[in-house]
Amino acid sequence: MSNILSMRSTTHHPLLAAPSNLRPCPSPTSLRRRRRHSPTVAAVAVEKEAKNKEVALMRIGTRGSPLALAQAYETRDKLMSLHSELAEEGAIHIEIIKTTGDKILNQPLADIGGKGLFTKEIDEALLEGRIDIAVHSMKDVPTYFPDGMILPCNLPREDVRDVFISLTASSLAELPAGSVVGSASLRRQSQILYRYPSLKVVNFRGNVQTRLRKLNDGEVQATLLALAGLKRLNMTENVTAILSVEEMLPAIAQGAIGIACRSNDDKMANYLASLNHEETRLAVACERAFLETLDGSCRTPIAGYAYRNKDGDCLFRGLVASPDGTRVLETSRKGPFVLNDMISMGKDAGKELISRAGPGFFDW
């Protein structure tokens, strides 16, 4: 274990760029050459980008993080494999859109407030006709959609579990009292503190690469991330341990990608219908019905997971908690793996926890 950890602490993932002070300095000649040619090169690049957008049959809107782009590329590749006209060069254009959540990185999500922190600007671009489809992490999507937008497609769900990453311990249980765990998720924070009250959890914003860099720099002793994201980024070598769903119940719709289009765009809706994974769509609908009933926001630690068991039934587990982990309420449901039944199960589970929580429980 110690050898593995020591190697990890000195190994940098290829997606993590070297610090600028370690890069070789350009010569004066190369600087002059760059100054002379870069405006022309930039102008050509901008012109080419504009032309590509004009001729594209489909414009995909996405955030610009490495994980968001990986999800957009996965969507593009699936579309290209199923539709020959989209496999032509330039047929699909990927448009990067910065969201509120991307712009404000120095505050906890709960303090920024509001819903759709990572989706609002992308959805606006969709409704204004600047893009044709929007690719989202489903866990970021509010339980309501703006008028004129539908989300008819979920790609096959990735692994829903969270992972523990540390350079000094093999599990949460091994961390000494007072150890600092970095997480931007109140869901993770509450479940960590519920089981390990001697640990300290601090706000830890940023994309996967940023969080791993902060961990390597010693800002925290450990962090938790979604296994799905690490798999999509081919970065699972960073994982210290995978947490079971019993130890860390996932976020609503964790590991699921959702793709939206305009409600009056039949052409795009047909494309998306060819990608939809119905089992994922139904499981996500059950979990989101639970979330909607609780009226969950970034201020409320909520977790939920629905899946089809070996007998073909839907099993659902849901949880609400206080941010400090002193109160955790759980429930479960079992029923037919049918959309209406699953939505009813999610709603019923949410109503139960509201009743059990009592007045003021959600007023954080």
Solvent accessible surface area in square Angstrom, and as a share of the most:
residue,aa,sasa,rsa
1,M,111,0.49
2,S,84,0.54
3,N,115,0.59
4,I,87,0.44
5,L,15,0.08
6,S,64,0.41
7,M,123,0.55
8,R,49,0.18
9,S,47,0.30
10,T,105,0.61
11,T,88,0.51
12,H,129,0.57
13,H,18,0.08
14,P,122,0.77
15,L,88,0.44
16,L,16,0.08
17,A,66,0.51
18,A,52,0.40
19,P,80,0.50
20,S,83,0.54
21,N,128,0.66
22,L,126,0.63
23,R,123,0.45
24,P,125,0.78
25,C,124,0.74
26,P,60,0.38
27,S,57,0.37
28,P,94,0.59
29,T,68,0.39
30,S,28,0.18
31,L,59,0.29
32,R,136,0.49
33,R,121,0.44
34,R,136,0.50
35,R,160,0.58
36,R,157,0.57
37,H,91,0.41
38,S,49,0.31
39,P,84,0.53
40,T,86,0.50
41,V,97,0.55
42,A,53,0.41
43,A,61,0.47
44,V,89,0.51
45,A,56,0.43
46,V,105,0.60
47,E,97,0.43
48,K,132,0.56
49,E,83,0.37
50,A,47,0.37
51,K,117,0.50
52,N,54,0.28
53,K,70,0.30
54,E,139,0.62
55,V,102,0.59
56,A,17,0.13
57,L,79,0.39
58,M,0,0.00
59,R,56,0.20
60,I,0,0.00
61,G,0,0.00
62,T,1,0.01
63,R,50,0.18
64,G,34,0.33
65,S,20,0.13
66,P,47,0.30
67,L,44,0.22
68,A,11,0.09
69,L,33,0.16
70,A,24,0.18
71,Q,7,0.03
72,A,0,0.00
73,Y,91,0.35
74,E,51,0.23
75,T,0,0.00
76,R,73,0.27
77,D,72,0.37
78,K,65,0.28
79,L,0,0.00
80,M,64,0.29
81,S,93,0.60
82,L,102,0.51
83,H,38,0.17
84,S,90,0.58
85,E,74,0.33
86,L,1,0.01
87,A,48,0.37
88,E,117,0.53
89,E,179,0.80
90,G,28,0.27
91,A,6,0.04
92,I,23,0.12
93,H,14,0.06
94,I,32,0.16
95,E,42,0.19
96,I,101,0.51
97,I,20,0.10
98,K,129,0.55
99,T,0,0.00
100,T,37,0.22
101,G,0,0.00
102,D,26,0.14
103,K,121,0.51
104,I,53,0.27
105,L,98,0.49
106,N,132,0.68
107,Q,73,0.32
108,P,48,0.30
109,L,33,0.17
110,A,15,0.11
111,D,81,0.42
112,I,37,0.19
113,G,26,0.25
114,G,56,0.53
115,K,76,0.32
116,G,10,0.09
117,L,17,0.09
118,F,28,0.12
119,T,2,0.01
120,K,111,0.47
121,E,35,0.16
122,I,0,0.00
123,D,12,0.06
124,E,65,0.29
125,A,0,0.00
126,L,0,0.00
127,L,67,0.33
128,E,115,0.52
129,G,28,0.27
130,R,124,0.45
131,I,0,0.00
132,D,13,0.07
133,I,0,0.00
134,A,0,0.00
135,V,6,0.04
136,H,7,0.03
137,S,22,0.14
138,M,6,0.02
139,K,103,0.44
140,D,32,0.17
141,V,8,0.04
142,P,20,0.12
143,T,35,0.20
144,Y,126,0.48
145,F,76,0.32
146,P,47,0.29
147,D,139,0.72
148,G,36,0.35
149,M,10,0.05
150,I,62,0.31
151,L,25,0.12
152,P,42,0.26
153,C,0,0.00
154,N,4,0.02
155,L,0,0.00
156,P,59,0.37
157,R,47,0.17
158,E,52,0.23
159,D,32,0.16
160,V,12,0.07
161,R,85,0.31
162,D,0,0.00
163,V,0,0.00
164,F,0,0.00
165,I,3,0.01
166,S,0,0.00
167,L,34,0.17
168,T,99,0.58
169,A,4,0.03
170,S,33,0.21
171,S,35,0.22
172,L,3,0.01
173,A,71,0.55
174,E,107,0.48
175,L,12,0.06
176,P,92,0.58
177,A,81,0.63
178,G,51,0.49
179,S,9,0.06
180,V,32,0.19
181,V,0,0.00
182,G,0,0.00
183,S,4,0.03
184,A,18,0.14
185,S,26,0.17
186,L,40,0.20
187,R,16,0.06
188,R,18,0.07
189,Q,37,0.17
190,S,0,0.00
191,Q,2,0.01
192,I,1,0.00
193,L,32,0.16
194,Y,106,0.40
195,R,84,0.31
196,Y,52,0.20
197,P,106,0.67
198,S,64,0.41
199,L,10,0.05
200,K,119,0.50
201,V,21,0.12
202,V,46,0.27
203,N,66,0.34
204,F,6,0.03
205,R,12,0.04
206,G,14,0.14
207,N,59,0.30
208,V,18,0.10
209,Q,10,0.05
210,T,39,0.22
211,R,41,0.15
212,L,6,0.03
213,R,98,0.36
214,K,53,0.23
215,L,6,0.03
216,N,43,0.22
217,D,101,0.52
218,G,51,0.49
219,E,104,0.47
220,V,5,0.03
221,Q,67,0.30
222,A,0,0.00
223,T,0,0.00
224,L,0,0.00
225,L,7,0.03
226,A,17,0.14
227,L,4,0.02
228,A,2,0.02
229,G,4,0.04
230,L,0,0.00
231,K,80,0.34
232,R,40,0.14
233,L,14,0.07
234,N,125,0.64
235,M,0,0.00
236,T,59,0.35
237,E,103,0.46
238,N,26,0.13
239,V,23,0.13
240,T,28,0.16
241,A,29,0.23
242,I,79,0.40
243,L,7,0.03
244,S,48,0.31
245,V,26,0.15
246,E,111,0.50
247,E,49,0.22
248,M,2,0.01
249,L,2,0.01
250,P,0,0.00
251,A,18,0.14
252,I,13,0.06
253,A,0,0.00
254,Q,1,0.00
255,G,9,0.08
256,A,4,0.03
257,I,0,0.00
258,G,0,0.00
259,I,0,0.00
260,A,0,0.00
261,C,0,0.00
262,R,43,0.16
263,S,57,0.37
264,N,128,0.66
265,D,25,0.13
266,D,104,0.54
267,K,111,0.47
268,M,8,0.04
269,A,25,0.20
270,N,104,0.53
271,Y,17,0.06
272,L,0,0.00
273,A,68,0.53
274,S,52,0.34
275,L,14,0.07
276,N,42,0.21
277,H,68,0.31
278,E,82,0.37
279,E,71,0.32
280,T,5,0.03
281,R,73,0.27
282,L,17,0.08
283,A,6,0.05
284,V,4,0.02
285,A,25,0.19
286,C,0,0.00
287,E,0,0.00
288,R,28,0.10
289,A,6,0.05
290,F,0,0.00
291,L,32,0.16
292,E,96,0.43
293,T,33,0.19
294,L,10,0.05
295,D,101,0.52
296,G,11,0.11
297,S,46,0.30
298,C,53,0.32
299,R,103,0.37
300,T,16,0.09
301,P,1,0.01
302,I,12,0.06
303,A,0,0.00
304,G,0,0.00
305,Y,39,0.15
306,A,1,0.01
307,Y,84,0.32
308,R,104,0.38
309,N,27,0.14
310,K,197,0.84
311,D,103,0.53
312,G,26,0.25
313,D,42,0.22
314,C,0,0.00
315,L,48,0.24
316,F,1,0.01
317,R,66,0.24
318,G,0,0.00
319,L,3,0.01
320,V,0,0.00
321,A,0,0.00
322,S,4,0.03
323,P,25,0.16
324,D,79,0.41
325,G,4,0.04
326,T,103,0.60
327,R,102,0.37
328,V,24,0.14
329,L,23,0.11
330,E,64,0.29
331,T,17,0.10
332,S,67,0.43
333,R,53,0.19
334,K,129,0.55
335,G,13,0.12
336,P,69,0.44
337,F,21,0.09
338,V,79,0.45
339,L,52,0.26
340,N,112,0.58
341,D,57,0.29
342,M,0,0.00
343,I,50,0.25
344,S,65,0.42
345,M,19,0.08
346,G,0,0.00
347,K,85,0.36
348,D,72,0.37
349,A,0,0.00
350,G,0,0.00
351,K,127,0.54
352,E,53,0.24
353,L,0,0.00
354,I,73,0.37
355,S,89,0.57
356,R,112,0.41
357,A,7,0.05
358,G,28,0.26
359,P,146,0.92
360,G,47,0.46
361,F,9,0.04
362,F,55,0.23
363,D,116,0.60
364,W,114,0.40
